[in-house]
Amino acid sequence: MKTFYIRGKDRLSAIYVGEKIDNIKKYLPHKNIIIITDENVKKYYASRFPDYPIISIPLGEKTKNISTLETIYHKLITIGADRQTFILGIGGGIVCDIAGFVASTYMRGVKFGFIATTLLAQVDASIGGKNGVNFNSYKNMIGVFSQPEFVICDLSLLKTLPLKEIYNGFAEIIKYALIEKQDMFEYIESNFKKAINLNHEILIKLIIDSIKIKIDIVQKDEKETNKRQKLNFGHTIGHALEKTANIEHGRAVSLGMVQAANFSYAKGFISKKQCKQIASLLNKLNLPVSHNINGSLIIDALKKDKKRHEEIINFVFLKKIGASFIKKISLNDLSNFIKNQ
């Protein structure tokens, strides 16, 4: 097991890579624990949960809304949750987002922790303290920055995931390599076949490398005022595609990264050869690199991006594979690029 820490403004958050769900009790207080999970995780792993009350939510992005929060708040009150209650989120990115937000707001905040059950959650969604829900068609519009007490990344839980969910996680792993670490990108190129076959040695290295990059960035900019915005590489267009085409987050981010790389090329920041190299690796990891979605629909969705400041967006460009920077661009500039794709 490897242990990492994020020192947030309000607490120290521990990340345990390789720990098992069966050992969760040693990280929990002795009483007043409530579990939040989803129907699928409950189906596969409830027998391994500690014996505490469970609040189960439906599957899918459509669950990530205020109505779900209201349902959970009502159940917490019915169970008798108080300020000493500890909330344990067991699930993927959606469960972590919802459980973290509920814990951060119920009775002005109670302690919480996560057991991340998907690759995407283990490398990204559960780590860093961003918790939130969607509002109408606005992605993650309502949320907080609040660090969990701990995150457990149990790799054995990945075995029951559909392959498409593994591929979704690889999109975020590729993101880390593209924005910060060229040799990580090259390592994935050399080992992609073993990676998609869930080779333990390859997978744990990629998870650890991803977590290290995220920790380094979050430690320097917990509230996303500067450097943390780099973690949005591929997400500006990706979130718009996710909403417009109703596709999974990882697949949308893959498409968004290809578009962001091509936009970087159009601006003269990166070579065409490296754009092709990026698309090739994503394709090898069974992620999409092209789409036929109407550009005007994507642009309409971009206008609802919470990172937009009037007509300006902080966009993450690549200088090369493994090096990124943030530049303010106009929404009109980005829209023109999308129209011409």
Wavefront OBJ file of the C-alpha trace (Angstrom):
o trace
v 0.000 0.000 0.000
v 1.154 3.545 -0.832
v -0.024 6.533 1.191
v -0.175 10.141 -0.024
v -1.439 13.326 1.599
v -3.077 16.551 0.466
v -2.771 19.341 3.005
v -5.909 21.416 2.458
v -6.830 24.645 4.164
v -9.055 22.906 6.705
v -7.671 19.368 6.988
v -5.092 16.805 5.952
v -6.519 14.338 3.431
v -4.939 10.866 3.169
v -5.006 8.752 0.003
v -4.395 5.027 0.397
v -3.557 3.266 -2.873
v -3.797 -0.504 -2.660
v -5.766 -0.608 0.603
v -8.791 -2.953 0.763
v -12.434 -2.126 1.379
v -12.403 -4.907 4.005
v -10.059 -2.808 6.195
v -12.222 0.307 6.160
v -13.173 0.169 9.861
v -9.680 1.120 11.001
v -10.079 4.503 9.244
v -13.546 5.250 10.647
v -14.735 6.677 13.958
v -16.363 4.094 16.228
v -19.969 5.187 15.704
v -22.352 7.444 13.761
v -21.308 6.318 10.267
v -23.689 6.468 7.306
v -22.815 5.041 3.883
v -23.819 6.665 0.598
v -23.458 4.444 -2.464
v -25.230 3.636 -5.721
v -27.404 0.685 -6.669
v -24.709 -1.035 -8.728
v -21.950 -0.830 -6.111
v -24.427 -1.998 -3.466
v -25.357 -4.961 -5.632
v -21.756 -6.136 -6.024
v -20.147 -5.126 -2.736
v -22.755 -4.647 0.019
v -21.599 -7.919 1.600
v -18.187 -6.278 2.156
v -19.587 -3.021 3.561
v -19.268 -2.401 7.294
v -22.569 -2.783 9.129
v -23.885 0.785 9.039
v -27.019 2.437 7.573
v -26.887 2.690 3.770
v -28.375 5.379 1.548
v -28.407 4.136 -2.050
v -28.889 6.409 -5.073
v -29.745 5.548 -8.692
v -27.064 5.239 -11.364
v -26.052 7.856 -13.899
v -25.291 11.527 -14.390
v -29.010 12.347 -14.223
v -28.828 11.498 -10.501
v -26.346 14.316 -9.844
v -28.903 17.011 -9.038
v -30.609 18.951 -6.268
v -33.512 16.488 -6.095
v -31.097 13.705 -5.112
v -29.574 15.950 -2.444
v -33.019 16.624 -0.979
v -33.766 12.898 -0.835
v -30.479 12.218 0.973
v -30.958 15.096 3.442
v -34.413 13.729 4.328
v -32.974 10.248 4.882
v -30.152 11.610 7.046
v -32.668 13.415 9.233
v -34.833 10.274 9.459
v -31.825 8.150 10.446
v -30.907 10.743 13.063
v -27.616 11.999 11.619
v -26.052 14.771 13.688
v -22.867 16.861 13.652
v -20.825 13.866 14.843
v -21.970 11.716 11.917
v -19.319 10.514 9.482
v -20.383 9.999 5.857
v -18.648 7.279 3.854
v -19.097 7.505 0.089
v -18.520 4.191 -1.685
v -18.657 4.462 -5.461
v -17.440 6.227 -8.555
v -17.203 9.892 -9.397
v -20.918 10.651 -9.120
v -21.226 9.050 -5.678
v -18.100 10.864 -4.472
v -19.357 14.210 -5.788
v -22.761 13.784 -4.139
v -21.526 12.282 -0.864
v -18.846 14.967 -0.520
v -21.322 17.763 -1.181
v -23.909 16.347 1.222
v -21.297 15.928 3.972
v -19.923 19.429 3.407
v -23.357 21.049 3.729
v -25.383 18.901 6.141
v -25.545 20.774 9.464
v -22.863 23.116 8.036
v -20.509 20.227 7.461
v -19.639 16.790 8.836
v -16.544 14.672 8.243
v -16.461 12.280 5.302
v -14.297 9.833 3.385
v -14.403 7.857 0.146
v -13.833 4.362 -1.147
v -13.334 4.978 -4.872
v -14.644 2.054 -6.920
v -13.898 3.185 -10.493
v -10.619 3.985 -12.213
v -11.837 7.499 -12.999
v -12.668 8.103 -9.339
v -9.358 6.640 -8.145
v -7.236 8.909 -10.337
v -9.397 12.019 -10.383
v -12.952 12.452 -9.118
v -12.429 11.414 -5.482
v -9.185 13.357 -5.016
v -8.690 17.074 -4.480
v -11.794 18.185 -2.601
v -14.122 19.321 -5.401
v -17.682 18.207 -4.647
v -20.795 19.293 -6.473
v -23.915 18.628 -8.495
v -25.386 19.795 -11.772
v -28.129 22.389 -11.985
v -30.501 22.139 -14.939
v -28.088 21.980 -17.900
v -25.154 23.512 -16.017
v -22.383 21.035 -15.190
v -21.174 21.050 -11.549
v -22.727 24.479 -11.078
v -23.435 24.023 -7.372
v -20.538 22.816 -5.261
v -17.890 23.284 -2.607
v -14.178 22.761 -2.049
v -13.881 20.397 0.906
v -11.272 17.686 1.450
v -12.257 14.155 2.543
v -10.564 12.673 5.591
v -9.331 9.868 3.363
v -9.683 8.197 -0.018
v -9.198 4.442 -0.384
v -8.263 3.160 -3.845
v -8.899 -0.599 -3.793
v -7.781 -1.907 -7.187
v -9.665 -5.180 -6.702
v -12.921 -3.235 -7.043
v -12.051 -2.455 -10.662
v -12.552 -6.104 -11.663
v -16.338 -5.795 -11.782
v -16.286 -2.647 -13.917
v -17.466 -2.786 -17.526
v -14.508 -2.252 -19.868
v -15.937 1.080 -21.039
v -15.557 2.386 -17.476
v -11.900 1.381 -17.449
v -11.428 3.249 -20.726
v -13.160 6.297 -19.213
v -10.563 6.303 -16.458
v -7.726 6.149 -18.977
v -8.922 9.451 -20.455
v -8.115 11.228 -17.178
v -4.783 9.381 -16.894
v -3.815 10.577 -20.383
v -4.814 14.102 -19.330
v -2.264 14.095 -16.525
v 0.464 12.905 -18.870
v -0.384 15.560 -21.466
v -0.387 18.511 -19.080
v 2.630 17.601 -16.929
v 4.629 14.470 -17.745
v 5.929 13.498 -21.188
v 7.673 10.340 -19.963
v 4.359 9.144 -18.501
v 2.763 9.570 -21.929
v 5.597 7.573 -23.505
v 5.232 4.881 -20.837
v 1.533 4.503 -21.686
v 2.382 4.317 -25.395
v 4.758 1.430 -24.650
v 2.391 -0.401 -22.295
v -1.130 0.346 -23.516
v -1.978 -3.301 -24.256
v -1.072 -4.371 -20.724
v -2.919 -1.334 -19.342
v -6.254 -2.152 -20.989
v -5.865 -5.756 -19.812
v -5.606 -4.404 -16.242
v -2.050 -5.544 -15.611
v -1.638 -4.797 -11.899
v 1.919 -3.456 -12.096
v 1.105 -1.098 -14.987
v -2.198 0.020 -13.515
v -0.892 0.841 -10.051
v 2.004 2.832 -11.558
v -0.422 4.887 -13.677
v -2.753 5.474 -10.720
v 0.131 6.560 -8.482
v 1.650 8.816 -11.174
v -1.762 10.438 -11.761
v -2.365 10.994 -8.044
v 1.100 12.512 -7.579
v 0.466 15.022 -10.372
v -2.941 15.962 -8.994
v -1.641 16.316 -5.433
v 1.203 18.559 -6.564
v -1.211 20.835 -8.429
v -3.909 20.901 -5.739
v -1.375 21.634 -2.968
v -0.364 24.778 -4.854
v -3.892 25.878 -5.768
v -6.638 24.177 -3.757
v -9.435 26.552 -4.812
v -8.659 26.548 -8.567
v -7.632 30.189 -8.880
v -4.573 29.510 -11.026
v -2.546 26.344 -11.706
v -5.345 23.920 -10.805
v -7.158 25.091 -13.918
v -4.683 22.940 -15.874
v -6.658 19.936 -14.671
v -9.470 21.182 -16.905
v -7.483 20.290 -20.040
v -9.962 18.817 -22.509
v -12.866 19.508 -20.158
v -14.116 22.822 -21.564
v -15.135 21.259 -24.870
v -15.490 17.844 -23.215
v -18.205 18.984 -20.802
v -20.084 20.582 -23.688
v -19.896 17.318 -25.632
v -20.898 15.318 -22.556
v -24.075 17.337 -22.211
v -24.869 17.642 -25.909
v -24.257 14.020 -26.908
v -25.163 12.445 -23.548
v -21.943 10.414 -23.447
v -19.793 9.239 -20.546
v -17.394 11.708 -18.953
v -14.212 9.925 -20.007
v -15.279 9.606 -23.634
v -16.264 13.267 -23.703
v -12.907 14.276 -22.193
v -11.098 12.193 -24.826
v -12.882 14.112 -27.578
v -12.264 17.367 -25.727
v -8.527 16.665 -25.454
v -8.253 15.964 -29.175
v -10.041 19.240 -29.876
v -7.875 21.121 -27.350
v -4.730 19.698 -28.973
v -5.979 20.696 -32.420
v -6.812 24.174 -31.128
v -3.277 24.359 -29.706
v -1.965 23.469 -33.172
v -4.213 26.078 -34.818
v -2.704 28.676 -32.466
v 0.835 27.584 -33.338
v 1.633 26.090 -29.916
v 2.040 22.396 -30.765
v 3.016 20.366 -33.832
v 0.570 18.490 -36.036
v 2.669 15.372 -35.456
v 2.025 15.515 -31.710
v -1.703 16.063 -32.295
v -1.756 12.829 -34.298
v 0.294 11.098 -31.597
v -2.270 12.092 -28.955
v -5.227 10.917 -31.033
v -3.440 7.653 -31.831
v -2.877 6.764 -28.176
v -6.442 7.624 -27.196
v -7.687 5.446 -30.032
v -5.481 2.551 -28.853
v -7.117 2.877 -25.434
v -10.544 2.477 -27.076
v -11.462 6.127 -26.605
v -13.150 8.251 -29.292
v -11.143 10.837 -31.227
v -13.792 12.224 -33.584
v -17.498 13.013 -33.574
v -20.263 14.317 -35.836
v -22.059 16.510 -33.294
v -23.391 19.818 -34.618
v -20.967 22.619 -33.748
v -23.714 25.091 -32.880
v -25.033 22.724 -30.194
v -21.547 22.472 -28.676
v -21.207 26.259 -28.677
v -24.588 26.661 -26.955
v -23.404 24.268 -24.240
v -20.103 26.157 -23.882
v -22.032 29.294 -23.006
v -23.211 27.491 -19.867
v -19.676 26.621 -18.732
v -19.147 27.834 -15.154
v -15.522 28.747 -16.014
v -16.695 31.434 -18.429
v -16.210 35.050 -17.304
v -18.604 37.079 -19.469
v -17.176 36.419 -22.951
v -13.782 35.120 -21.770
v -12.738 31.541 -20.991
v -9.505 30.365 -19.372
v -8.495 27.687 -21.858
v -5.785 25.062 -21.297
v -3.404 24.731 -24.256
v -0.480 22.395 -24.872
v 3.033 23.654 -25.641
v 3.949 20.042 -26.334
v 3.091 16.645 -24.917
v 3.827 16.991 -21.203
v 3.683 20.800 -21.014
v 0.572 22.975 -20.751
v -0.414 26.548 -19.996
v -3.554 28.581 -19.366
v -4.516 31.418 -21.672
v -7.543 33.694 -21.686
v -9.421 33.491 -24.980
v -12.720 34.877 -26.157
v -15.746 32.646 -26.429
v -16.028 33.906 -29.998
v -12.498 32.684 -30.787
v -13.275 29.217 -29.431
v -16.633 29.164 -31.207
v -15.003 29.957 -34.542
v -12.554 27.099 -34.067
v -15.383 24.656 -33.298
v -17.406 25.827 -36.318
v -14.479 25.098 -38.604
v -13.883 21.553 -37.349
l 1 2 3 4 5 6 7 8 9 10 11 12 13 14 15 16 17 18 19 20 21 22 23 24 25 26 27 28 29 30 31 32 33 34 35 36 37 38 39 40 41 42 43 44 45 46 47 48 49 50 51 52 53 54 55 56 57 58 59 60 61 62 63 64 65 66 67 68 69 70 71 72 73 74 75 76 77 78 79 80 81 82 83 84 85 86 87 88 89 90 91 92 93 94 95 96 97 98 99 100 101 102 103 104 105 106 107 108 109 110 111 112 113 114 115 116 117 118 119 120 121 122 123 124 125 126 127 128 129 130 131 132 133 134 135 136 137 138 139 140 141 142 143 144 145 146 147 148 149 150 151 152 153 154 155 156 157 158 159 160 161 162 163 164 165 166 167 168 169 170 171 172 173 174 175 176 177 178 179 180 181 182 183 184 185 186 187 188 189 190 191 192 193 194 195 196 197 198 199 200 201 202 203 204 205 206 207 208 209 210 211 212 213 214 215 216 217 218 219 220 221 222 223 224 225 226 227 228 229 230 231 232 233 234 235 236 237 238 239 240 241 242 243 244 245 246 247 248 249 250 251 252 253 254 255 256 257 258 259 260 261 262 263 264 265 266 267 268 269 270 271 272 273 274 275 276 277 278 279 280 281 282 283 284 285 286 287 288 289 290 291 292 293 294 295 296 297 298 299 300 301 302 303 304 305 306 307 308 309 310 311 312 313 314 315 316 317 318 319 320 321 322 323 324 325 326 327 328 329 330 331 332 333 334 335 336 337 338 339 340 341
